[in-house]
Amino acid sequence: MKKVQRNWPDVARELNEQLTQSKLSYDKLASASGVGYYAIRRFKLNGVHNQSTNATKLCSFFNIALEFEVKVQPDQFTKLVSELASVWDGSESHAKLLAKLIRSTKSFRVEGRKEV
C-alpha cells in the first residue's frame, strides 16, 4: 500500500462543512484544536481555501484524512522502474529532471486512473 495526498479542494470542502456544522464557539474550537481564535474566526466566516498549518491542525481535530492508501500493482511498478532506468543517464541533474516531469503529469486525466 502507498499513501497518496488527497486533492486539497476536496479536503477544504470537507473541512468547511465541518466548520459550518460545528456548534463550538470560536474560543472553544480554538482551545480544543490548538488553532488561534482569529484564524478560527476567519475560517468560519470566509471558509478554508489554502492548505496551511492551521488548516491541517483543524483537519486533524475533525479527523479529516489528508491522505489515502492505494494498492501498488507490482507488475506495473516493475515496468515503470524498468522504463525509467532505460532513459535515465545516471546523473543527479537528470534524475531531478525526470522526477519533475513525472510530477507534472499528476493532473493528467487517464482512462482507468483513480482521481486523487
C-alpha positions as protocol buffer text, in pm:
chain_id: "A"
residue {
  index: 1
  type: MET
  ca { x: 0 y: 0 z: 0 }
}
residue {
  index: 2
  type: LYS
  ca { x: 111 y: 352 z: -75 }
}
residue {
  index: 3
  type: LYS
  ca { x: -19 y: 672 z: 83 }
}
residue {
  index: 4
  type: VAL
  ca { x: -129 y: 941 z: -163 }
}
residue {
  index: 5
  type: GLN
  ca { x: -221 y: 1302 z: -88 }
}
residue {
  index: 6
  type: ARG
  ca { x: -587 y: 1393 z: -137 }
}
residue {
  index: 7
  type: ASN
  ca { x: -668 y: 1693 z: -355 }
}
residue {
  index: 8
  type: TRP
  ca { x: -672 y: 1999 z: -131 }
}
residue {
  index: 9
  type: PRO
  ca { x: -1001 y: 2138 z: -271 }
}
residue {
  index: 10
  type: ASP
  ca { x: -1176 y: 1816 z: -161 }
}
residue {
  index: 11
  type: VAL
  ca { x: -1019 y: 1836 z: 184 }
}
residue {
  index: 12
  type: ALA
  ca { x: -1107 y: 2207 z: 214 }
}
residue {
  index: 13
  type: ARG
  ca { x: -1468 y: 2137 z: 116 }
}
residue {
  index: 14
  type: GLU
  ca { x: -1496 y: 1870 z: 385 }
}
residue {
  index: 15
  type: LEU
  ca { x: -1327 y: 2096 z: 642 }
}
residue {
  index: 16
  type: ASN
  ca { x: -1559 y: 2386 z: 559 }
}
residue {
  index: 17
  type: GLU
  ca { x: -1859 y: 2157 z: 609 }
}
residue {
  index: 18
  type: GLN
  ca { x: -1726 y: 2052 z: 950 }
}
residue {
  index: 19
  type: LEU
  ca { x: -1667 y: 2413 z: 1049 }
}
residue {
  index: 20
  type: THR
  ca { x: -2019 y: 2509 z: 942 }
}
residue {
  index: 21
  type: GLN
  ca { x: -2174 y: 2221 z: 1135 }
}
residue {
  index: 22
  type: SER
  ca { x: -1962 y: 2272 z: 1447 }
}
residue {
  index: 23
  type: LYS
  ca { x: -2160 y: 2414 z: 1738 }
}
residue {
  index: 24
  type: LEU
  ca { x: -1845 y: 2507 z: 1929 }
}
residue {
  index: 25
  type: SER
  ca { x: -1774 y: 2875 z: 1989 }
}
residue {
  index: 26
  type: TYR
  ca { x: -1462 y: 3032 z: 1840 }
}
residue {
  index: 27
  type: ASP
  ca { x: -1294 y: 3017 z: 2184 }
}
residue {
  index: 28
  type: LYS
  ca { x: -1378 y: 2653 z: 2248 }
}
residue {
  index: 29
  type: LEU
  ca { x: -1281 y: 2542 z: 1899 }
}
residue {
  index: 30
  type: ALA
  ca { x: -954 y: 2736 z: 1920 }
}
residue {
  index: 31
  type: SER
  ca { x: -872 y: 2586 z: 2258 }
}
residue {
  index: 32
  type: ALA
  ca { x: -963 y: 2230 z: 2157 }
}
residue {
  index: 33
  type: SER
  ca { x: -787 y: 2234 z: 1819 }
}
residue {
  index: 34
  type: GLY
  ca { x: -477 y: 2438 z: 1901 }
}
residue {
  index: 35
  type: VAL
  ca { x: -561 y: 2691 z: 1629 }
}
residue {
  index: 36
  type: GLY
  ca { x: -576 y: 3059 z: 1722 }
}
residue {
  index: 37
  type: TYR
  ca { x: -906 y: 3237 z: 1785 }
}
residue {
  index: 38
  type: TYR
  ca { x: -868 y: 3478 z: 1493 }
}
residue {
  index: 39
  type: ALA
  ca { x: -778 y: 3200 z: 1249 }
}
residue {
  index: 40
  type: ILE
  ca { x: -1088 y: 3007 z: 1359 }
}
residue {
  index: 41
  type: ARG
  ca { x: -1300 y: 3318 z: 1318 }
}
residue {
  index: 42
  type: ARG
  ca { x: -1159 y: 3385 z: 969 }
}
residue {
  index: 43
  type: PHE
  ca { x: -1210 y: 3022 z: 863 }
}
residue {
  index: 44
  type: LYS
  ca { x: -1568 y: 3013 z: 992 }
}
residue {
  index: 45
  type: LEU
  ca { x: -1657 y: 3343 z: 824 }
}
residue {
  index: 46
  type: ASN
  ca { x: -1470 y: 3307 z: 494 }
}
residue {
  index: 47
  type: GLY
  ca { x: -1401 y: 2935 z: 467 }
}
residue {
  index: 48
  type: VAL
  ca { x: -1075 y: 2747 z: 425 }
}
residue {
  index: 49
  type: HIS
  ca { x: -921 y: 2786 z: 82 }
}
residue {
  index: 50
  type: ASN
  ca { x: -547 y: 2719 z: 110 }
}
residue {
  index: 51
  type: GLN
  ca { x: -355 y: 2445 z: 282 }
}
residue {
  index: 52
  type: SER
  ca { x: -184 y: 2587 z: 589 }
}
residue {
  index: 53
  type: THR
  ca { x: -60 y: 2471 z: 927 }
}
residue {
  index: 54
  type: ASN
  ca { x: -384 y: 2590 z: 1088 }
}
residue {
  index: 55
  type: ALA
  ca { x: -600 y: 2418 z: 827 }
}
residue {
  index: 56
  type: THR
  ca { x: -401 y: 2098 z: 876 }
}
residue {
  index: 57
  type: LYS
  ca { x: -448 y: 2120 z: 1255 }
}
residue {
  index: 58
  type: LEU
  ca { x: -823 y: 2158 z: 1203 }
}
residue {
  index: 59
  type: CYS
  ca { x: -825 y: 1855 z: 973 }
}
residue {
  index: 60
  type: SER
  ca { x: -660 y: 1657 z: 1250 }
}
residue {
  index: 61
  type: PHE
  ca { x: -912 y: 1790 z: 1505 }
}
residue {
  index: 62
  type: PHE
  ca { x: -1209 y: 1693 z: 1285 }
}
residue {
  index: 63
  type: ASN
  ca { x: -1046 y: 1359 z: 1183 }
}
residue {
  index: 64
  type: ILE
  ca { x: -1031 y: 1455 z: 816 }
}
residue {
  index: 65
  type: ALA
  ca { x: -779 y: 1240 z: 630 }
}
residue {
  index: 66
  type: LEU
  ca { x: -521 y: 1422 z: 419 }
}
residue {
  index: 67
  type: GLU
  ca { x: -404 y: 1100 z: 254 }
}
residue {
  index: 68
  type: PHE
  ca { x: -549 y: 774 z: 135 }
}
residue {
  index: 69
  type: GLU
  ca { x: -394 y: 439 z: 59 }
}
residue {
  index: 70
  type: VAL
  ca { x: -370 y: 289 z: -286 }
}
residue {
  index: 71
  type: LYS
  ca { x: -254 y: -57 z: -379 }
}
residue {
  index: 72
  type: VAL
  ca { x: 57 y: -56 z: -596 }
}
residue {
  index: 73
  type: GLN
  ca { x: 48 y: -329 z: -860 }
}
residue {
  index: 74
  type: PRO
  ca { x: 391 y: -498 z: -850 }
}
residue {
  index: 75
  type: ASP
  ca { x: 400 y: -580 z: -1222 }
}
residue {
  index: 76
  type: GLN
  ca { x: 318 y: -221 z: -1321 }
}
residue {
  index: 77
  type: PHE
  ca { x: 569 y: -88 z: -1069 }
}
residue {
  index: 78
  type: THR
  ca { x: 842 y: -312 z: -1212 }
}
residue {
  index: 79
  type: LYS
  ca { x: 755 y: -198 z: -1566 }
}
residue {
  index: 80
  type: LEU
  ca { x: 769 y: 168 z: -1463 }
}
residue {
  index: 81
  type: VAL
  ca { x: 1108 y: 128 z: -1291 }
}
residue {
  index: 82
  type: SER
  ca { x: 1242 y: -55 z: -1596 }
}
residue {
  index: 83
  type: GLU
  ca { x: 1128 y: 225 z: -1830 }
}
residue {
  index: 84
  type: LEU
  ca { x: 1276 y: 487 z: -1600 }
}
residue {
  index: 85
  type: ALA
  ca { x: 1609 y: 304 z: -1582 }
}
residue {
  index: 86
  type: SER
  ca { x: 1620 y: 279 z: -1962 }
}
residue {
  index: 87
  type: VAL
  ca { x: 1602 y: 658 z: -2010 }
}
residue {
  index: 88
  type: TRP
  ca { x: 1800 y: 783 z: -1708 }
}
residue {
  index: 89
  type: ASP
  ca { x: 2162 y: 876 z: -1776 }
}
residue {
  index: 90
  type: GLY
  ca { x: 2261 y: 817 z: -1411 }
}
residue {
  index: 91
  type: SER
  ca { x: 2326 y: 1179 z: -1317 }
}
residue {
  index: 92
  type: GLU
  ca { x: 2162 y: 1363 z: -1030 }
}
residue {
  index: 93
  type: SER
  ca { x: 2055 y: 1652 z: -1254 }
}
residue {
  index: 94
  type: HIS
  ca { x: 1885 y: 1413 z: -1497 }
}
residue {
  index: 95
  type: ALA
  ca { x: 1715 y: 1232 z: -1205 }
}
residue {
  index: 96
  type: LYS
  ca { x: 1576 y: 1566 z: -1081 }
}
residue {
  index: 97
  type: LEU
  ca { x: 1451 y: 1650 z: -1432 }
}
residue {
  index: 98
  type: LEU
  ca { x: 1282 y: 1310 z: -1471 }
}
residue {
  index: 99
  type: ALA
  ca { x: 1120 y: 1343 z: -1127 }
}
residue {
  index: 100
  type: LYS
  ca { x: 991 y: 1689 z: -1220 }
}
residue {
  index: 101
  type: LEU
  ca { x: 850 y: 1557 z: -1547 }
}
residue {
  index: 102
  type: ILE
  ca { x: 677 y: 1270 z: -1370 }
}
residue {
  index: 103
  type: ARG
  ca { x: 527 y: 1502 z: -1106 }
}
residue {
  index: 104
  type: SER
  ca { x: 399 y: 1731 z: -1382 }
}
residue {
  index: 105
  type: THR
  ca { x: 171 y: 1451 z: -1507 }
}
residue {
  index: 106
  type: LYS
  ca { x: -22 y: 1433 z: -1179 }
}
residue {
  index: 107
  type: SER
  ca { x: -318 y: 1630 z: -1312 }
}
residue {
  index: 108
  type: PHE
  ca { x: -344 y: 1442 z: -1644 }
}
residue {
  index: 109
  type: ARG
  ca { x: -668 y: 1253 z: -1699 }
}
residue {
  index: 110
  type: VAL
  ca { x: -601 y: 891 z: -1784 }
}
residue {
  index: 111
  type: GLU
  ca { x: -866 y: 630 z: -1850 }
}
residue {
  index: 112
  type: GLY
  ca { x: -889 y: 391 z: -1555 }
}
residue {
  index: 113
  type: ARG
  ca { x: -689 y: 618 z: -1325 }
}
residue {
  index: 114
  type: LYS
  ca { x: -831 y: 684 z: -979 }
}
residue {
  index: 115
  type: GLU
  ca { x: -887 y: 1054 z: -926 }
}
residue {
  index: 116
  type: VAL
  ca { x: -676 y: 1176 z: -637 }
}
